[in-house]
Every structure is written in C-alpha cells, then in structure tokens.
Amino acid sequence: MNQALQGKRIVLADDHAMVRLGFRLLLESAGATVVAEADNGESAVRLYAESNPDVVVMDVSMPGIGGLAALERLLAWDARARVLMLSAHHDDVVPVRALRLGARGYLCKRAAPEEFLRAVGRVAGDQRYLDPELAQAVALAQLSGSGNPVESLTEKELAVFLKLAEGRSVNDVAAAFSLSPSTIGTHLYHIKQKLNVQNAAELTLVAMRNGLLEA
C-alpha cells in the first residue's frame, strides 16, 4: 500500500481503454480511487470540474484538443490543479512545454509501474516530478533554449502542429479546437515559416525527428 496515494482521488485521461484499465488497477492496488475516466481532452476538463480530484493523470496525445490544450484549460479553470502528464514519446520539447504551462509532473509511458505510482504520489503531495530518463534532456533544453526550431512555436502553434503532423486535415484540426479553418491556416503558415517546411509530409518528418510521433 502506497501511503502517498492512500485515499487520493484520481481522474484518468487517456484515449486507450486498456491503458486506463492498467493505470486504474495499479492506482487502486496502492489505495487510491479512480473517480472518473476521460478519453479526450474536453472530457478531462469537464470531469475535473465535476469531480474535483486530487490528481489528473493525462496523456499528451488524445483526440480533440489533446493533452497540452486540455492542461491549459484545466489550469485556467483551477490554477491549483495537480496534473501528471504522460507521453509515449521520448523527447524534450513537450515536457518543457507541459511544465511551463503548469503541469506538476511528466512521465514517459515506458516507465516501470512502481515509477508511475511514485510519480502520481509526488504530484498528489503537491510536489514536482520529472521522469529521471528525461530530466537531463529537459534541463539542457531549458538552459540552452535547445536551439530547436520547434521551441519557437507558441503554445497554440505547437498544439496545431502536433495535430497536423498526425496527418489530420486543416478542417479536422479546426473542428477539434473550435476554430475556423482560416485561423488554423494562419497558424499553419507561421508553423511552416518557423520550421522551414513546405508541406504536411515535412511537418510529420520534423515531428518524428523530435520524438513527437512514433516512427
């Protein structure tokens, strides 16, 4: 029984039901209670408002607005929200952004189960947590500004870039963010300028090189 998790109320946000089940079993075995589950960013924000949990465990890559935009909305709703972000990808760009936006912790999904529980426990105790495997890369990126052109994207541009890099159309992305296609088109123009890319295939390539998409 994990004392740090005893009696803690958790919201899980991940679009894979099997992943949520695994997390639920781990958390409940450690004495926590999963009070709600979301499969997209919008639901995560709504369920947080309804259930007022101790911690939100949220995947970066989800349908709709995605994890980073959901994190931003959550913290606009409640600046004290404790959020642990999870990602299947090993990179430094997204963790830096997530922590800058106000996430309490960040963990790669490849971590061992006991590390996952340690991370949730730390965040539940209102402490910061960063995956040990990412810590050095994140520290270097924050010190140097990393020199990575992806770092020059604004929060909104990064969110749009991640969706477009997955192969989503401008209209799809516009619908996900409740914005007009012309607004997404403007973001796309700025993204292409900053990243020096010409088309969607090159966007995907940049995302893969930065560990933001699975190869």
Backbone as ProteinMPNN parsed JSONL, in Angstrom:
{"seq_chain_A": "MNQALQGKRIVLADDHAMVRLGFRLLLESAGATVVAEADNGESAVRLYAESNPDVVVMDVSMPGIGGLAALERLLAWDARARVLMLSAHHDDVVPVRALRLGARGYLCKRAAPEEFLRAVGRVAGDQRYLDPELAQAVALAQLSGSGNPVESLTEKELAVFLKLAEGRSVNDVAAAFSLSPSTIGTHLYHIKQKLNVQNAAELTLVAMRNGLLEA", "coords_chain_A": {"N_chain_A": [[0.853, -1.193, 0.0], [0.65, 2.144, -0.954], [1.496, 4.867, 0.85], [1.458, 7.549, 0.096], [-0.52, 7.637, -1.767], [-2.786, 6.768, -0.582], [-6.211, 6.911, -0.25], [-6.409, 8.951, -2.124], [-7.988, 10.792, -4.767], [-8.461, 10.226, -8.135], [-8.446, 11.356, -11.534], [-8.423, 9.813, -14.644], [-7.096, 10.331, -17.836], [-6.977, 9.206, -20.946], [-6.871, 7.984, -24.258], [-6.926, 5.293, -24.731], [-8.579, 2.48, -23.752], [-7.584, 0.11, -22.568], [-5.149, 0.95, -21.537], [-6.018, 2.791, -19.626], [-7.326, 1.008, -17.922], [-5.161, -0.515, -16.949], [-3.76, 1.468, -15.533], [-5.721, 2.136, -13.664], [-5.962, -0.256, -12.15], [-3.385, -0.394, -11.03], [-3.343, 1.982, -9.506], [-5.507, 1.603, -7.76], [-4.641, -0.616, -6.37], [-2.757, 0.572, -4.864], [-4.162, 2.005, -3.067], [-5.509, 4.248, -3.908], [-8.352, 6.002, -5.41], [-10.013, 5.81, -8.45], [-11.894, 8.239, -9.749], [-13.057, 9.104, -12.076], [-12.999, 8.669, -15.667], [-11.571, 9.744, -18.721], [-11.622, 10.009, -22.307], [-10.729, 11.92, -23.992], [-9.443, 15.303, -24.361], [-11.319, 17.388, -23.863], [-13.298, 16.089, -22.326], [-11.778, 15.461, -20.1], [-11.34, 17.971, -18.911], [-13.974, 18.689, -18.282], [-14.718, 16.588, -16.535], [-12.926, 17.007, -14.482], [-13.871, 19.402, -13.419], [-16.315, 18.49, -12.49], [-15.693, 16.507, -10.602], [-13.565, 17.287, -8.976], [-10.833, 16.208, -8.362], [-7.861, 14.871, -6.619], [-5.644, 14.493, -8.207], [-4.946, 14.713, -11.716], [-4.28, 12.404, -14.176], [-2.91, 12.526, -17.211], [-2.773, 11.864, -20.682], [-0.619, 13.053, -23.266], [-1.169, 12.831, -26.012], [-4.191, 12.818, -27.383], [-7.515, 12.444, -28.827], [-9.411, 15.23, -30.251], [-8.878, 18.279, -28.559], [-6.482, 17.527, -27.426], [-3.791, 16.734, -25.049], [-2.061, 18.865, -24.105], [-3.441, 21.285, -24.654], [-5.715, 20.755, -23.179], [-4.601, 20.684, -20.635], [-3.901, 23.377, -20.371], [-6.464, 24.552, -20.354], [-7.537, 23.358, -18.086], [-5.944, 24.422, -16.025], [-6.575, 27.06, -16.298], [-9.128, 26.987, -15.394], [-8.766, 26.052, -12.773], [-6.183, 27.048, -11.015], [-4.782, 25.637, -9.157], [-4.827, 23.015, -9.825], [-3.593, 19.706, -9.902], [-1.622, 18.096, -12.076], [-0.437, 15.274, -13.759], [1.361, 14.681, -16.544], [1.485, 12.369, -19.239], [3.407, 10.611, -21.698], [3.924, 8.751, -24.691], [6.133, 9.179, -26.097], [9.635, 9.892, -26.376], [11.034, 12.743, -25.77], [12.245, 16.178, -25.557], [10.915, 18.536, -26.0], [8.047, 18.598, -25.596], [7.768, 17.891, -22.779], [9.062, 20.146, -21.621], [7.331, 22.197, -22.458], [4.933, 21.35, -21.251], [5.548, 21.479, -18.497], [6.121, 24.153, -18.315], [3.634, 25.203, -18.845], [2.355, 24.513, -16.552], [2.014, 21.926, -15.575], [2.352, 19.535, -12.932], [3.884, 17.303, -13.048], [5.716, 14.997, -15.199], [5.824, 12.115, -17.152], [7.237, 9.399, -18.923], [5.538, 6.891, -20.758], [6.825, 4.499, -20.855], [7.898, 3.946, -18.472], [8.522, 2.064, -15.422], [5.972, 0.271, -13.524], [6.137, 0.858, -10.722], [7.42, 3.277, -10.793], [5.554, 4.876, -12.025], [3.569, 4.931, -10.016], [5.039, 6.207, -8.033], [5.369, 8.691, -9.232], [2.692, 9.663, -9.436], [2.085, 9.752, -6.749], [3.911, 11.713, -5.832], [2.975, 13.991, -7.189], [0.396, 14.083, -6.144], [1.042, 14.851, -3.584], [1.562, 17.447, -3.989], [4.046, 17.977, -5.05], [6.775, 18.439, -7.368], [7.436, 16.406, -10.281], [9.62, 14.744, -12.448], [10.273, 12.582, -15.069], [13.043, 10.518, -14.58], [14.608, 9.669, -16.745], [14.209, 11.637, -18.594], [15.057, 13.915, -17.438], [17.693, 15.076, -17.708], [17.823, 15.83, -20.429], [15.688, 17.634, -20.55], [16.534, 19.585, -18.728], [18.821, 20.554, -20.046], [17.622, 21.528, -22.368], [16.077, 23.593, -21.32], [18.058, 25.25, -20.316], [19.562, 25.968, -22.556], [17.738, 26.818, -24.356], [17.559, 25.142, -26.295], [17.897, 25.484, -29.055], [16.265, 24.406, -30.897], [14.056, 24.554, -33.573], [11.361, 23.904, -33.157], [10.911, 24.733, -30.609], [10.404, 27.408, -30.928], [7.783, 27.715, -31.548], [4.544, 28.95, -30.639], [2.306, 28.172, -27.84], [-0.238, 27.534, -28.892], [0.412, 27.165, -31.607], [2.117, 24.95, -31.382], [0.319, 22.981, -30.468], [-1.42, 22.837, -32.685], [0.428, 22.092, -34.647], [1.17, 19.498, -33.719], [-1.208, 18.093, -34.174], [-1.562, 18.374, -36.987], [0.747, 17.107, -37.851], [0.131, 14.512, -37.309], [-1.292, 13.855, -39.482], [-3.79, 14.91, -39.754], [-6.427, 16.82, -41.269], [-6.703, 20.352, -42.149], [-9.336, 21.204, -41.739], [-10.258, 19.233, -39.943], [-8.615, 19.746, -37.722], [-9.383, 22.338, -37.16], [-12.031, 21.903, -36.353], [-11.561, 20.36, -34.048], [-10.389, 22.216, -32.311], [-12.315, 24.104, -32.14], [-12.123, 26.312, -33.85], [-11.901, 28.512, -36.74], [-11.302, 27.244, -40.094], [-9.691, 29.059, -41.497], [-8.292, 30.353, -39.48], [-6.742, 28.244, -38.48], [-5.302, 27.819, -40.787], [-3.766, 30.155, -40.827], [-2.2, 29.746, -38.544], [-0.833, 27.493, -39.503], [0.635, 28.601, -41.588], [2.464, 30.22, -40.155], [3.732, 28.215, -38.681], [4.988, 26.729, -40.73], [6.77, 28.667, -41.662], [8.41, 29.069, -39.391], [9.486, 26.531, -38.968], [10.627, 26.008, -41.334], [9.496, 24.379, -43.392], [7.734, 22.839, -46.162], [5.429, 21.334, -46.693], [2.814, 18.957, -45.631], [3.97, 16.428, -45.285], [6.614, 17.013, -44.649], [6.199, 18.314, -42.237], [5.375, 16.149, -40.652], [7.727, 14.667, -40.696], [9.492, 16.35, -39.281], [8.234, 16.241, -36.778], [8.601, 13.525, -36.173], [11.389, 13.356, -36.064], [11.858, 14.805, -33.808], [10.918, 13.172, -31.866], [8.222, 13.323, -31.379], [6.281, 11.921, -32.6], [5.464, 8.494, -33.212], [7.74, 6.485, -35.038]], "CA_chain_A": [[0.0, 0.0, 0.0], [1.44, 3.365, -1.081], [0.927, 5.855, 1.77], [1.262, 8.829, -0.6], [-1.715, 7.541, -2.61], [-3.91, 6.3, 0.233], [-7.389, 7.776, -0.22], [-6.37, 10.017, -3.126], [-8.999, 10.679, -5.829], [-7.737, 10.426, -9.393], [-9.106, 11.307, -12.842], [-7.543, 9.287, -15.693], [-7.435, 10.795, -19.184], [-6.188, 8.523, -21.974], [-7.858, 7.501, -25.227], [-6.877, 3.83, -24.843], [-9.284, 1.885, -22.612], [-6.724, -0.87, -21.896], [-4.156, 1.707, -20.768], [-6.712, 3.302, -18.437], [-7.575, -0.128, -17.025], [-3.891, -0.821, -16.291], [-3.496, 2.525, -14.554], [-6.726, 2.015, -12.595], [-5.591, -1.391, -11.295], [-2.192, -0.006, -10.282], [-3.687, 3.01, -8.523], [-6.385, 1.046, -6.724], [-3.83, -1.516, -5.537], [-1.948, 1.43, -3.99], [-5.042, 2.671, -2.119], [-6.178, 5.419, -4.482], [-9.645, 5.755, -6.048], [-10.206, 6.48, -9.745], [-13.257, 8.756, -9.655], [-13.602, 9.337, -13.414], [-12.096, 8.379, -16.781], [-11.853, 10.507, -19.932], [-10.869, 9.53, -23.468], [-10.267, 13.068, -24.773], [-9.103, 16.459, -23.548], [-12.512, 18.117, -23.437], [-13.91, 15.324, -21.232], [-10.91, 15.571, -18.924], [-11.611, 19.27, -18.29], [-15.333, 18.635, -17.725], [-14.74, 15.667, -15.396], [-12.205, 17.649, -13.386], [-14.792, 20.375, -12.815], [-17.396, 17.766, -11.811], [-15.278, 15.605, -9.519], [-12.566, 17.933, -8.12], [-9.926, 15.159, -7.864], [-6.559, 15.278, -6.097], [-4.682, 14.458, -9.314], [-5.349, 14.274, -13.054], [-3.228, 11.718, -14.929], [-3.394, 12.823, -18.566], [-1.918, 11.592, -21.832], [-0.407, 14.209, -24.148], [-1.776, 12.601, -27.336], [-5.576, 12.337, -27.341], [-8.355, 13.097, -29.836], [-9.924, 16.546, -29.869], [-7.888, 19.334, -28.322], [-5.209, 16.95, -26.985], [-3.437, 16.893, -23.644], [-1.479, 20.156, -23.739], [-4.503, 22.297, -24.638], [-6.576, 20.423, -22.033], [-3.852, 21.132, -19.454], [-4.026, 24.84, -20.323], [-7.846, 24.862, -19.943], [-7.693, 22.913, -16.699], [-5.296, 25.361, -15.108], [-7.334, 28.317, -16.367], [-10.299, 26.721, -14.545], [-8.298, 25.953, -11.391], [-4.72, 27.181, -11.054], [-4.174, 24.707, -8.185], [-4.98, 21.628, -10.319], [-2.356, 18.921, -9.933], [-1.71, 17.28, -13.293], [0.72, 14.493, -14.208], [1.25, 14.415, -17.975], [2.135, 11.145, -19.709], [3.607, 10.551, -23.14], [4.58, 7.54, -25.202], [7.298, 9.618, -26.861], [10.809, 10.336, -25.632], [11.528, 13.993, -26.352], [12.33, 17.197, -24.501], [10.101, 19.702, -26.345], [6.731, 18.573, -24.947], [7.877, 18.035, -21.326], [9.378, 21.542, -21.281], [6.093, 22.957, -22.631], [3.941, 20.929, -20.247], [5.963, 22.006, -17.2], [5.992, 25.606, -18.416], [2.194, 25.505, -18.773], [1.9, 24.342, -15.17], [1.903, 20.531, -15.131], [3.192, 19.262, -11.755], [4.8, 16.215, -13.341], [5.756, 14.471, -16.565], [6.353, 10.741, -17.12], [7.159, 8.62, -20.154], [4.739, 5.679, -20.517], [7.678, 3.308, -20.791], [8.382, 3.818, -17.089], [8.063, 0.886, -14.672], [4.771, 0.545, -12.728], [6.433, 1.497, -9.433], [7.781, 4.675, -11.077], [4.263, 5.542, -12.27], [2.943, 5.177, -8.708], [5.847, 7.222, -7.351], [5.079, 9.978, -9.882], [1.348, 10.1, -9.027], [2.187, 10.074, -5.323], [4.597, 13.0, -5.691], [2.069, 15.047, -7.655], [-0.696, 14.143, -5.154], [1.582, 15.578, -2.44], [1.844, 18.804, -4.461], [5.47, 18.109, -5.369], [7.055, 18.283, -8.803], [8.029, 15.118, -10.657], [10.043, 14.636, -13.847], [10.841, 11.272, -15.404], [14.508, 10.581, -14.482], [15.227, 9.483, -18.062], [14.051, 12.867, -19.378], [15.493, 15.065, -16.636], [18.886, 15.74, -18.24], [17.48, 16.468, -21.712], [14.816, 18.772, -20.26], [17.366, 20.62, -18.102], [19.656, 21.138, -21.101], [16.746, 22.291, -23.266], [15.672, 24.827, -20.639], [19.234, 26.1, -20.172], [20.086, 26.447, -23.836], [16.672, 27.15, -25.303], [17.731, 23.949, -27.14], [18.218, 25.773, -30.453], [15.36, 23.608, -31.719], [13.021, 25.445, -34.109], [10.045, 23.582, -32.587], [10.802, 25.541, -29.396], [9.969, 28.773, -31.256], [6.335, 27.727, -31.743], [3.719, 29.32, -29.49], [1.554, 27.016, -27.315], [-1.299, 27.186, -29.855], [1.051, 26.626, -32.811], [2.602, 23.599, -31.085], [-0.85, 22.098, -30.424], [-1.87, 22.668, -34.076], [1.493, 21.332, -35.313], [1.088, 18.079, -33.335], [-2.372, 17.502, -34.849], [-1.302, 18.311, -38.43], [1.81, 16.121, -38.057], [-0.506, 13.185, -37.26], [-1.974, 13.627, -40.756], [-5.144, 15.471, -39.709], [-6.635, 17.929, -42.201], [-6.941, 21.668, -41.547], [-10.732, 21.231, -41.271], [-10.323, 18.373, -38.744], [-7.961, 20.446, -36.613], [-10.254, 23.483, -36.849], [-13.171, 21.377, -35.582], [-11.071, 19.905, -32.736], [-10.087, 23.367, -31.454], [-13.436, 25.062, -32.245], [-11.63, 27.5, -34.539], [-12.217, 28.489, -38.169], [-10.201, 26.726, -40.923], [-8.766, 30.143, -41.877], [-7.404, 30.587, -38.33], [-5.761, 27.144, -38.497], [-4.446, 28.099, -41.944], [-2.806, 31.187, -40.404], [-1.235, 29.052, -37.672], [-0.024, 26.616, -40.355], [1.577, 29.465, -42.304], [3.528, 30.588, -39.21], [4.47, 26.982, -38.354], [5.864, 26.423, -41.877], [7.839, 29.675, -41.675], [9.329, 28.848, -38.27], [10.153, 25.226, -39.069], [11.214, 25.933, -42.674], [8.962, 23.218, -44.114], [6.868, 23.222, -47.281], [4.185, 20.562, -46.809], [2.406, 18.127, -44.494], [4.925, 15.322, -45.116], [7.779, 17.549, -43.942], [5.758, 18.533, -40.852], [5.404, 14.836, -39.993], [9.141, 14.306, -40.555], [10.036, 17.147, -38.165], [7.672, 15.689, -35.546], [9.236, 12.229, -35.896], [12.785, 13.611, -35.676], [11.861, 15.349, -32.446], [10.349, 12.187, -30.948], [6.849, 13.707, -31.056], [5.423, 10.906, -33.228], [6.127, 7.192, -33.372], [8.208, 6.248, -36.411]], "C_chain_A": [[0.889, 1.244, 0.0], [0.813, 4.474, -0.228], [0.609, 7.182, 1.078], [-0.034, 8.834, -1.417], [-2.966, 7.135, -1.834], [-5.052, 7.322, 0.245], [-7.418, 8.886, -1.259], [-7.371, 9.73, -4.25], [-8.376, 11.114, -7.146], [-8.703, 10.457, -10.586], [-8.069, 10.826, -13.854], [-8.011, 9.802, -17.044], [-6.469, 10.176, -20.189], [-7.175, 7.915, -22.956], [-7.805, 5.992, -25.439], [-7.47, 3.19, -23.581], [-8.399, 0.896, -21.85], [-5.661, -0.182, -21.036], [-4.796, 2.238, -19.483], [-6.962, 2.187, -17.425], [-6.31, -0.479, -16.252], [-3.565, 0.189, -15.214], [-4.447, 2.415, -13.359], [-6.335, 0.903, -11.615], [-4.373, -1.054, -10.433], [-2.548, 0.967, -9.155], [-4.542, 2.452, -7.389], [-5.626, 0.086, -5.81], [-2.983, -0.712, -4.546], [-2.821, 2.246, -3.04], [-5.734, 3.916, -2.629], [-7.527, 5.014, -5.073], [-9.695, 6.517, -7.365], [-11.665, 6.924, -9.806], [-13.885, 9.013, -11.024], [-12.534, 9.011, -14.458], [-12.538, 9.162, -18.004], [-11.056, 9.928, -21.091], [-10.49, 10.665, -24.418], [-10.078, 14.268, -23.84], [-10.307, 17.207, -23.012], [-13.186, 17.425, -22.252], [-13.094, 15.443, -19.953], [-11.187, 16.869, -18.172], [-12.978, 19.248, -17.598], [-15.369, 17.76, -16.464], [-13.963, 16.225, -14.203], [-13.149, 18.6, -12.644], [-15.883, 19.678, -12.006], [-16.916, 17.034, -10.565], [-14.222, 16.175, -8.573], [-11.581, 16.917, -7.522], [-8.642, 15.738, -7.266], [-5.534, 15.389, -7.219], [-5.404, 14.092, -10.614], [-4.129, 13.638, -13.706], [-3.653, 11.78, -16.389], [-2.346, 12.578, -19.647], [-1.798, 12.854, -22.685], [-1.197, 14.046, -25.446], [-3.162, 11.984, -27.195], [-6.362, 13.018, -28.454], [-8.847, 14.459, -29.338], [-8.788, 17.516, -29.623], [-6.53, 18.796, -27.867], [-4.845, 17.361, -25.567], [-2.902, 18.259, -23.252], [-2.535, 21.258, -23.662], [-5.464, 22.039, -23.472], [-5.917, 20.874, -20.73], [-4.025, 22.644, -19.27], [-5.423, 25.239, -19.829], [-8.091, 24.507, -18.482], [-7.141, 23.943, -15.717], [-5.93, 26.749, -15.172], [-8.565, 28.203, -15.476], [-9.898, 26.729, -13.071], [-6.768, 25.93, -11.389], [-4.025, 26.2, -10.104], [-4.252, 23.25, -8.639], [-3.618, 20.94, -10.39], [-2.458, 17.908, -11.078], [-0.378, 16.592, -13.571], [0.5, 14.181, -15.679], [2.045, 13.161, -18.336], [2.332, 11.216, -21.216], [4.28, 9.246, -23.517], [5.899, 7.898, -25.882], [8.401, 10.142, -25.955], [11.34, 11.599, -26.299], [11.701, 15.002, -25.227], [11.405, 18.379, -24.763], [8.788, 19.719, -25.558], [6.835, 18.634, -23.418], [8.166, 19.476, -20.901], [8.115, 22.384, -21.375], [5.085, 22.639, -21.524], [4.278, 21.526, -18.878], [5.827, 23.525, -17.18], [4.524, 26.027, -18.297], [1.635, 25.315, -17.359], [1.65, 22.917, -14.728], [2.819, 20.331, -13.926], [4.23, 18.182, -12.078], [4.689, 15.744, -14.78], [6.459, 13.118, -16.532], [6.198, 10.094, -18.49], [6.435, 7.306, -19.846], [5.577, 4.404, -20.447], [8.222, 3.07, -19.385], [7.819, 2.553, -16.434], [6.837, 1.259, -13.831], [5.058, 1.261, -11.409], [6.826, 2.97, -9.625], [6.523, 5.506, -11.355], [3.594, 5.898, -10.934], [3.715, 6.244, -7.918], [5.52, 8.612, -7.911], [3.722, 10.519, -9.443], [1.369, 10.516, -7.553], [2.842, 11.422, -5.078], [3.662, 14.146, -6.062], [0.895, 15.209, -6.684], [-0.263, 14.931, -3.917], [1.994, 17.002, -2.787], [3.336, 19.044, -4.663], [5.652, 17.957, -6.876], [7.681, 16.915, -9.066], [8.416, 15.189, -12.132], [10.707, 13.29, -14.046], [12.375, 11.362, -15.385], [15.2, 10.459, -15.836], [15.159, 10.744, -18.916], [14.718, 14.061, -18.708], [16.669, 15.814, -17.263], [18.566, 16.49, -19.532], [16.631, 17.717, -21.491], [15.623, 19.92, -19.658], [18.224, 21.322, -19.145], [18.831, 22.009, -22.033], [16.347, 23.617, -22.632], [16.847, 25.796, -20.496], [19.618, 26.764, -21.485], [19.013, 27.009, -24.746], [16.68, 26.116, -26.417], [18.09, 24.244, -28.587], [17.314, 25.017, -31.403], [14.254, 24.524, -32.248], [11.623, 25.155, -33.558], [9.807, 24.406, -31.325], [10.263, 26.944, -29.671], [8.461, 28.866, -31.473], [5.632, 28.196, -30.47], [2.965, 28.077, -29.003], [0.497, 26.563, -28.328], [-0.704, 26.581, -31.117], [1.556, 25.204, -32.576], [1.44, 22.61, -31.082], [-1.359, 21.799, -31.836], [-0.864, 21.817, -34.855], [1.389, 19.836, -35.003], [-0.075, 17.384, -34.039], [-2.107, 17.331, -36.347], [-0.246, 17.243, -38.749], [1.27, 14.693, -38.008], [-1.238, 12.866, -38.565], [-3.396, 14.157, -40.782], [-5.256, 16.629, -40.685], [-6.844, 19.232, -41.437], [-8.362, 21.742, -40.982], [-10.918, 20.4, -40.004], [-9.775, 19.116, -37.524], [-8.806, 21.643, -36.175], [-11.427, 23.034, -35.979], [-12.736, 20.983, -34.171], [-10.871, 21.082, -31.781], [-11.203, 24.414, -31.442], [-12.959, 26.404, -32.812], [-12.008, 27.411, -36.019], [-11.03, 27.9, -38.943], [-9.204, 27.825, -41.304], [-7.803, 30.463, -40.738], [-6.332, 29.505, -38.257], [-4.791, 27.344, -39.651], [-3.384, 29.14, -41.611], [-1.744, 30.578, -39.497], [-0.286, 28.203, -38.514], [1.032, 27.428, -41.107], [2.76, 29.814, -41.392], [4.386, 29.376, -38.839], [5.457, 26.654, -39.473], [7.042, 27.39, -41.939], [8.884, 29.363, -40.608], [10.132, 27.562, -38.413], [10.831, 25.026, -40.419], [10.802, 24.656, -43.412], [7.957, 23.702, -45.154], [5.5, 22.554, -47.252], [3.95, 19.677, -45.582], [3.404, 16.995, -44.226], [6.158, 15.791, -44.346], [7.444, 17.872, -42.486], [5.865, 17.236, -40.056], [6.843, 14.41, -39.727], [9.783, 15.053, -39.385], [9.539, 16.592, -36.832], [8.355, 14.377, -35.173], [10.684, 12.416, -35.434], [12.9, 14.111, -34.248], [11.24, 14.395, -31.433], [8.92, 12.489, -30.572], [5.832, 12.77, -31.69], [6.187, 9.606, -33.261], [6.549, 7.041, -34.82], [7.374, 5.166, -37.065]], "O_chain_A": [[1.772, 1.383, 0.846], [-0.272, 4.964, -0.543], [-0.366, 7.854, 1.414], [-0.579, 9.894, -1.722], [-4.072, 7.158, -2.372], [-4.878, 8.455, 0.695], [-8.355, 9.685, -1.278], [-7.575, 8.579, -4.635], [-7.837, 12.214, -7.265], [-9.657, 9.681, -10.64], [-6.964, 11.366, -13.918], [-9.197, 9.718, -17.363], [-5.304, 10.565, -20.274], [-8.208, 7.384, -22.545], [-8.566, 5.461, -26.248], [-6.93, 3.34, -22.484], [-8.452, 0.844, -20.622], [-5.316, -0.658, -19.954], [-4.214, 2.153, -18.402], [-6.828, 2.393, -16.219], [-6.363, -0.714, -15.045], [-3.146, -0.174, -14.115], [-4.045, 2.577, -12.207], [-6.374, 1.097, -10.4], [-4.334, -1.388, -9.249], [-2.119, 0.803, -8.013], [-4.339, 2.776, -6.219], [-5.927, -0.016, -4.621], [-2.545, -1.238, -3.523], [-2.311, 3.08, -2.292], [-6.462, 4.575, -1.886], [-7.814, 3.826, -5.219], [-9.45, 7.723, -7.4], [-12.568, 6.093, -9.904], [-15.106, 9.128, -11.132], [-11.335, 9.068, -14.182], [-13.73, 9.242, -18.299], [-9.953, 9.416, -20.899], [-9.99, 10.419, -25.515], [-10.498, 14.244, -22.683], [-10.327, 17.615, -21.851], [-13.595, 18.08, -21.294], [-13.649, 15.516, -18.856], [-11.261, 16.874, -16.943], [-13.121, 19.726, -16.473], [-15.968, 18.134, -15.456], [-14.301, 15.949, -13.052], [-13.215, 18.603, -11.414], [-16.328, 20.187, -10.977], [-17.645, 16.947, -9.577], [-13.996, 15.626, -7.495], [-11.507, 16.781, -6.3], [-8.369, 16.933, -7.388], [-4.666, 16.261, -7.196], [-6.334, 13.286, -10.624], [-3.068, 14.257, -13.781], [-4.644, 11.158, -16.772], [-1.201, 13.018, -19.545], [-2.75, 13.624, -22.811], [-1.819, 14.995, -25.925], [-3.3, 10.791, -26.925], [-5.936, 14.05, -28.972], [-8.714, 14.79, -28.16], [-7.835, 17.569, -30.4], [-5.533, 19.518, -27.913], [-5.493, 18.215, -24.963], [-3.242, 18.771, -22.186], [-2.534, 22.065, -22.732], [-5.964, 22.978, -22.852], [-6.587, 21.383, -19.831], [-4.262, 23.124, -18.162], [-5.563, 26.138, -19.0], [-8.751, 25.239, -17.744], [-7.777, 24.285, -14.72], [-5.838, 27.523, -14.22], [-9.0, 29.187, -14.876], [-10.577, 27.318, -12.23], [-6.148, 24.919, -11.719], [-2.825, 25.957, -10.229], [-3.798, 22.352, -7.93], [-2.635, 21.507, -10.867], [-3.275, 16.989, -11.043], [0.671, 17.234, -13.614], [-0.455, 13.486, -16.025], [3.131, 12.924, -17.808], [1.521, 11.809, -21.928], [5.094, 8.707, -22.769], [6.692, 7.014, -26.205], [8.143, 10.748, -24.914], [12.037, 11.509, -27.309], [11.35, 14.727, -24.08], [11.132, 19.155, -23.847], [8.45, 20.722, -24.929], [6.061, 19.364, -22.797], [7.584, 19.97, -19.935], [7.841, 23.193, -20.489], [4.472, 23.534, -20.943], [3.393, 22.022, -18.18], [5.464, 24.112, -16.161], [4.211, 27.071, -17.723], [0.594, 25.87, -17.008], [1.132, 22.694, -13.633], [3.923, 20.875, -13.883], [5.305, 18.138, -11.48], [3.723, 16.038, -15.483], [7.543, 12.982, -15.964], [5.159, 10.224, -19.137], [6.679, 6.682, -18.813], [5.088, 3.356, -20.026], [8.93, 2.092, -19.148], [6.775, 2.042, -16.84], [6.67, 2.422, -13.463], [4.317, 2.162, -11.016], [6.6, 3.803, -8.747], [6.435, 6.674, -10.974], [3.117, 7.017, -10.746], [3.122, 7.072, -7.227], [5.408, 9.583, -7.162], [3.604, 11.699, -9.113], [0.748, 11.506, -7.167], [2.394, 12.191, -4.227], [3.567, 15.142, -5.345], [0.449, 16.327, -6.427], [-1.08, 15.593, -3.277], [2.671, 17.679, -2.013], [3.832, 20.155, -4.475], [4.789, 17.416, -7.567], [8.356, 16.342, -8.21], [7.63, 15.641, -12.965], [11.594, 12.903, -13.285], [12.95, 12.188, -16.094], [16.248, 11.065, -16.059], [15.946, 10.911, -19.848], [14.921, 15.099, -19.339], [16.651, 17.042, -17.344], [18.979, 17.635, -19.713], [16.826, 18.734, -22.157], [15.432, 21.08, -20.021], [18.342, 22.548, -19.132], [19.266, 23.085, -22.442], [16.282, 24.642, -23.31], [16.663, 27.012, -20.548], [19.952, 27.948, -21.531], [19.316, 27.603, -25.781], [15.903, 26.206, -27.367], [18.546, 23.345, -29.293], [17.574, 24.989, -32.606], [13.586, 25.199, -31.465], [10.787, 26.056, -33.495], [8.668, 24.741, -30.996], [9.731, 27.596, -28.773], [7.915, 29.965, -31.571], [6.065, 27.883, -29.362], [2.98, 27.044, -29.672], [0.349, 25.369, -28.592], [-1.234, 25.605, -31.649], [1.442, 24.349, -33.454], [1.559, 21.516, -31.635], [-1.691, 20.657, -32.152], [-1.248, 20.936, -35.624], [1.502, 19.003, -35.902], [0.046, 16.231, -34.453], [-2.39, 16.275, -36.914], [-0.325, 16.563, -39.772], [1.86, 13.777, -38.582], [-1.743, 11.758, -38.746], [-4.139, 13.888, -41.726], [-4.281, 17.347, -40.907], [-7.126, 19.225, -40.238], [-8.576, 22.27, -39.892], [-11.644, 20.803, -39.095], [-10.377, 19.117, -36.451], [-8.932, 21.928, -34.984], [-11.774, 23.692, -34.998], [-13.455, 21.239, -33.205], [-11.147, 20.97, -30.586], [-11.071, 25.47, -30.823], [-13.333, 27.473, -32.329], [-12.393, 26.343, -36.494], [-9.884, 28.032, -38.512], [-8.007, 27.559, -41.422], [-6.645, 30.803, -40.977], [-5.162, 29.796, -38.005], [-3.598, 27.073, -39.518], [-2.24, 29.029, -42.052], [-0.552, 30.847, -39.647], [0.921, 28.191, -38.272], [2.177, 26.998, -41.246], [3.916, 29.717, -41.804], [5.604, 29.486, -38.699], [6.618, 26.34, -39.211], [8.17, 26.99, -42.23], [10.086, 29.387, -40.875], [11.302, 27.501, -38.035], [11.517, 24.029, -40.641], [11.637, 23.95, -43.977], [7.406, 24.798, -45.056], [4.518, 23.126, -47.726], [4.747, 19.643, -44.645], [3.653, 16.645, -43.072], [6.685, 15.069, -43.5], [8.29, 17.725, -41.603], [6.375, 17.22, -38.936], [7.149, 13.86, -38.67], [10.525, 14.467, -38.597], [10.305, 16.479, -35.875], [8.656, 14.139, -34.003], [11.147, 11.725, -34.528], [13.898, 13.876, -33.568], [11.053, 14.759, -30.272], [8.428, 11.984, -29.563], [4.649, 12.819, -31.354], [7.416, 9.604, -33.331], [5.811, 7.42, -35.729], [7.609, 4.82, -38.222]]}, "name": "protein", "num_of_chains": 1, "seq": "MNQALQGKRIVLADDHAMVRLGFRLLLESAGATVVAEADNGESAVRLYAESNPDVVVMDVSMPGIGGLAALERLLAWDARARVLMLSAHHDDVVPVRALRLGARGYLCKRAAPEEFLRAVGRVAGDQRYLDPELAQAVALAQLSGSGNPVESLTEKELAVFLKLAEGRSVNDVAAAFSLSPSTIGTHLYHIKQKLNVQNAAELTLVAMRNGLLEA"}
